[in-house]
Amino acid sequence: MPRILGIDPGSRITGYGVLDVQPRKIIYVASGCIRATGETFPERLKQIFTGLSEVATTYQPDALAIEQVFMHKNADSALKLGQARGAAICAGVASNLPVFEYPSRVVKKAVVGKGAADKVQVRHMVKYLLQLTGTLQIDASDALAIALCHCHQLQAVQYKHPAQLKQR
């Protein structure tokens, strides 16, 4: 059964979520946030890279799913987000993971049913779909939503072509 690592990159908080894909079921494994607290931006990027490398070592995922870049109104924020995203992708590639990218609207549509859903709606549906109780941080729920989106893609492929999925 494939294991998916979903990443919601951020320059201060990067969310992650790990899910196992079974033929008719998606199983929650773990989720959390990496808080980059370095004094300089390069130090924070290193913390993101190191933290996600540790997550990959701990959970041994088969693939990494991450949100595609979108344009912010503030160019400086968009550049920092892109660099944090790059650190996350490098951590996945350094762990020999294939990387899959999804636009935000596709992730939201896969989880909520509409591409314009807000973060609270996404968190609610992630908790419902994965049957989670308790508090779930927004960044972790976004990462789980990205992982769920990729899981749905894998299940669609498996339904049509079972040999295309890597077995654990």
C-alpha positions in Angstrom: 0.0 0.0 0.0 1.5 3.4 -1.0 2.3 5.9 1.7 1.9 9.6 0.8 3.6 12.6 2.4 1.6 15.8 1.8 3.3 19.1 2.4 1.9 22.6 2.9 5.0 24.8 2.7 5.4 28.0 4.6 8.4 30.2 5.5 7.5 30.1 9.2 5.2 27.0 9.5 5.3 24.0 7.2 2.6 21.5 7.6 2.9 17.8 6.8 0.5 14.9 6.7 1.2 11.2 6.1 -1.5 8.8 4.7 -1.6 5.2 3.6 -3.7 4.3 0.5 -5.6 1.1 0.4 -7.9 0.0 -2.4 -11.1 1.3 -0.8 -9.7 3.2 2.2 -7.3 6.0 3.2 -5.7 5.7 6.6 -4.3 8.5 8.6 -0.7 7.9 9.8 0.6 11.2 11.2 0.5 15.0 10.8 2.2 18.0 12.3 4.0 21.2 11.7 7.6 22.2 11.4 8.1 25.6 12.9 11.1 27.4 11.4 12.5 29.7 14.1 15.9 30.6 12.7 17.0 34.2 12.9 17.8 34.4 9.2 15.8 33.2 6.3 18.4 30.7 5.1 18.5 29.2 8.6 14.7 28.8 8.4 15.0 27.1 5.0 17.5 24.7 6.5 15.1 23.9 9.3 12.4 23.1 6.8 14.7 20.9 4.8 16.0 19.1 7.9 12.6 18.7 9.5 11.0 17.2 6.4 14.0 15.0 5.8 13.4 13.6 9.4 9.7 13.1 8.6 10.6 11.2 5.5 13.1 9.0 7.4 10.6 8.4 10.2 7.5 7.5 8.0 9.2 6.2 4.8 6.7 7.6 2.3 6.5 6.4 -1.3 5.7 9.8 -2.7 5.6 13.5 -1.9 2.6 15.7 -2.8 2.8 19.5 -2.6 0.8 22.4 -3.6 1.8 24.3 -6.8 3.0 27.9 -6.5 0.3 30.5 -6.7 0.8 34.3 -7.0 0.5 36.4 -3.9 -0.4 40.1 -4.0 2.9 40.7 -2.2 5.9 39.7 -4.4 8.2 39.3 -1.4 5.9 36.9 0.3 5.5 34.9 -2.9 9.3 34.6 -3.3 9.7 33.4 0.3 6.9 30.9 -0.1 8.6 29.6 -3.3 11.9 29.2 -1.5 10.3 27.3 1.4 8.5 25.1 -1.2 11.9 24.5 -2.9 13.4 23.4 0.5 10.5 21.0 0.9 10.9 19.6 -2.6 14.6 19.2 -2.1 14.0 17.2 1.1 11.7 14.9 -0.8 14.1 14.5 -3.7 17.0 13.9 -1.3 14.9 11.1 0.2 14.4 9.6 -3.3 10.7 10.5 -3.4 8.8 11.3 -6.6 7.2 14.7 -6.3 3.6 15.4 -7.4 2.2 18.9 -7.6 -1.4 20.1 -7.4 -3.0 23.5 -7.8 -4.7 24.8 -4.7 -8.1 24.8 -6.4 -7.7 21.1 -7.4 -6.8 20.2 -3.8 -9.8 22.1 -2.4 -12.1 20.5 -5.0 -10.9 17.0 -4.2 -11.5 17.5 -0.4 -14.4 19.9 -0.1 -16.1 19.7 -3.6 -15.4 23.3 -4.6 -12.2 25.0 -5.6 -12.9 28.2 -3.6 -13.3 26.6 -0.2 -11.7 28.4 2.8 -9.2 26.8 5.2 -11.8 26.2 7.9 -13.9 24.2 5.4 -10.9 22.2 4.3 -10.0 21.4 7.9 -13.5 20.3 8.6 -13.6 17.9 5.6 -10.2 16.5 6.3 -11.2 15.7 9.9 -14.5 14.1 8.6 -12.9 12.1 5.7 -10.1 10.8 7.9 -12.4 10.3 11.0 -10.1 12.5 13.2 -11.2 13.9 16.5 -9.6 16.7 18.5 -7.7 19.8 17.3 -6.0 19.8 14.0 -3.8 22.8 13.1 -4.7 24.5 9.8 -1.2 23.9 8.3 -1.4 20.2 9.1 -4.9 20.0 7.7 -3.8 21.7 4.5 -1.0 19.1 4.2 -3.4 16.3 4.8 -5.7 17.7 2.1 -2.9 17.7 -0.4 -2.1 14.1 0.5 -5.8 13.2 0.2 -5.9 14.8 -3.3 -2.9 12.6 -4.3 -4.5 9.5 -2.7 -7.6 10.1 -4.8 -5.5 10.3 -7.9 -3.8 7.0 -7.0 -7.1 5.3 -6.3 -8.4 6.4 -9.7 -5.3 5.0 -11.4 -5.6 1.7 -9.4 -9.2 1.3 -10.4 -8.2 1.5 -14.0 -4.6 0.0 -13.9 -3.7 -1.8 -10.6 -0.2 -2.6 -11.8 0.7 1.1 -11.8 0.7 1.4 -8.0 3.8 0.5 -6.0 3.0 -2.0 -3.2 4.5 -1.5 0.3 
